[in-house]
Amino acid sequence: MIPITTPEQLDDLAKQWSRTEEARQWREAVRLQICEESECFKMKQELERQKSKAIAAEKRVSRMIETVDKLDSLMEALHSRMEGLQSMTDERMEEIKAGIVEEVTKRVIAEISGTVSSRELQGRVEECCELESERLNDLNGSSWQETYYFVPN
């Protein structure tokens, strides 16, 4: 420590102390500003990351919407196609039923005229129904089956 003997030395010491205090305050201000800028920089980086994530999410949502739209149009096309197939199936079923009715009618007429026995007629009708049922199953791709029985009086 330096002894203070004159008022000038006291003034010099006060000036030095004042400059030291100013320097300390200035350093503290700079340190705070650097911290603030660092925090600001970190926040800015975080905002950029969030912005990138939001853009990526928006793109994913957009692709999902496009996919849903495509699926919707495919479902509409499939539904339309199924309706067309159903009408074709309905028409074919009517043809098959008409064929069965025609065949049964022929066989009933044959029995009535006495050319075929009722047991033979029933066997032929059942065979005809089974064949038509198999054709209908092939057409539908399902296990639809309807059995027609002829019961003579």
C-alpha positions in Angstrom: 0.0 0.0 0.0 1.3 3.5 -0.9 1.1 6.1 1.9 -0.9 9.2 1.0 0.9 12.3 2.1 -0.5 15.1 -0.1 -3.9 16.1 -1.3 -2.7 15.6 -4.9 -1.9 12.0 -4.1 -5.4 11.6 -2.6 -6.9 13.2 -5.8 -4.8 10.8 -8.0 -5.9 7.8 -5.9 -9.5 8.9 -6.2 -9.2 9.3 -10.0 -7.6 5.9 -10.2 -10.3 4.4 -8.0 -12.9 6.1 -10.1 -11.4 4.8 -13.3 -11.1 1.3 -11.8 -14.7 1.4 -10.8 -15.7 2.7 -14.2 -13.7 0.0 -15.8 -15.4 -2.6 -13.6 -18.8 -1.2 -14.4 -17.9 -1.1 -18.1 -16.7 -4.7 -18.0 -19.8 -5.8 -16.1 -22.0 -4.0 -18.8 -20.0 -5.7 -21.6 -20.3 -9.1 -19.9 -24.1 -8.6 -19.5 -24.4 -7.5 -23.1 -22.4 -10.6 -24.2 -24.7 -12.8 -22.1 -27.8 -11.1 -23.5 -26.5 -11.5 -27.0 -25.6 -15.1 -26.3 -29.1 -15.8 -24.9 -30.6 -13.9 -27.9 -28.4 -16.0 -30.2 -29.5 -19.2 -28.5 -33.1 -18.1 -28.7 -32.7 -17.2 -32.4 -31.2 -20.7 -33.1 -34.1 -22.3 -31.2 -36.6 -20.3 -33.3 -34.8 -21.4 -36.5 -35.0 -25.0 -35.4 -38.7 -24.7 -34.5 -39.3 -23.0 -37.9 -37.5 -25.9 -39.7 -39.6 -28.4 -37.7 -42.8 -26.5 -38.5 -41.9 -26.4 -42.2 -41.2 -30.1 -42.2 -44.4 -30.9 -40.4 -46.4 -28.7 -42.9 -44.8 -30.7 -45.8 -45.8 -34.0 -44.1 -49.3 -32.8 -43.5 -49.5 -31.6 -47.2 -48.3 -35.0 -48.4 -50.9 -36.7 -46.1 -53.7 -34.6 -47.5 -52.6 -35.5 -51.0 -52.5 -39.2 -50.1 -56.0 -38.9 -48.5 -57.3 -37.2 -51.6 -55.8 -40.0 -53.8 -57.3 -42.6 -51.6 -60.6 -40.9 -51.7 -60.6 -40.8 -55.5 -59.5 -44.5 -55.6 -62.3 -45.4 -53.2 -64.8 -43.6 -55.4 -63.5 -45.5 -58.4 -63.6 -48.8 -56.5 -67.2 -48.1 -55.3 -68.2 -47.3 -58.9 -66.5 -50.4 -60.2 -68.2 -52.5 -57.4 -71.6 -51.1 -58.4 -70.9 -52.0 -62.0 -69.9 -55.5 -60.9 -73.0 -55.8 -58.7 -75.3 -54.9 -61.6 -73.5 -57.4 -63.8 -73.8 -60.0 -61.0 -77.5 -59.2 -60.5 -78.1 -59.6 -64.3 -76.2 -62.9 -64.4 -78.1 -64.1 -61.3 -81.4 -63.3 -63.1 -80.2 -65.2 -66.2 -79.2 -68.2 -64.0 -82.6 -68.1 -62.2 -84.4 -67.8 -65.5 -82.4 -70.8 -66.8 -83.3 -72.8 -63.7 -86.9 -72.0 -64.1 -86.8 -72.9 -67.8 -85.1 -76.2 -67.1 -87.4 -77.1 -64.3 -90.4 -76.1 -66.4 -89.2 -78.4 -69.2 -88.7 -81.3 -66.9 -92.0 -80.8 -65.2 -93.7 -80.8 -68.6 -91.7 -84.0 -69.5 -92.9 -85.6 -66.3 -96.5 -84.5 -66.8 -96.4 -86.0 -70.3 -95.1 -89.2 -68.8 -91.7 -89.4 -70.4 -89.7 -89.0 -67.2 -90.3 -90.5 -63.7 -90.7 -88.1 -60.8 -87.7 -89.5 -59.0 -85.5 -89.1 -62.1 -86.9 -85.6 -62.6 -86.1 -84.6 -59.0 -82.5 -85.9 -59.4 -82.1 -83.9 -62.6 -83.5 -80.7 -61.1 -81.2 -81.0 -58.1 -78.3 -81.6 -60.4 -79.2 -78.6 -62.5 -79.6 -76.4 -59.4 -76.2 -77.6 -58.1 -74.5 -76.8 -61.4 -76.1 -73.4 -61.6 -75.2 -72.7 -58.0 -71.5 -73.6 -58.7 -71.6 -71.2 -61.7 -73.0 -68.5 -59.6 -70.4 -69.1 -56.9 -67.7 -68.8 -59.6 -69.3 -65.6 -60.7 -69.6 -64.1 -57.2 -66.4 -65.6 -55.8 -68.4 -66.4 -52.7 -70.2 -69.3 -51.1 -73.7 -68.4 -52.2 -75.9 -71.4 -52.6 -79.6 -71.7 -53.0 -81.2 -75.1 -53.4 -84.4 -75.6 -55.4 -86.5 -78.7 -54.6 -89.2 -80.1 -56.7 -91.8 -81.9 -54.8 -94.2 -83.8 -57.0 -97.9 -83.8 -55.9 
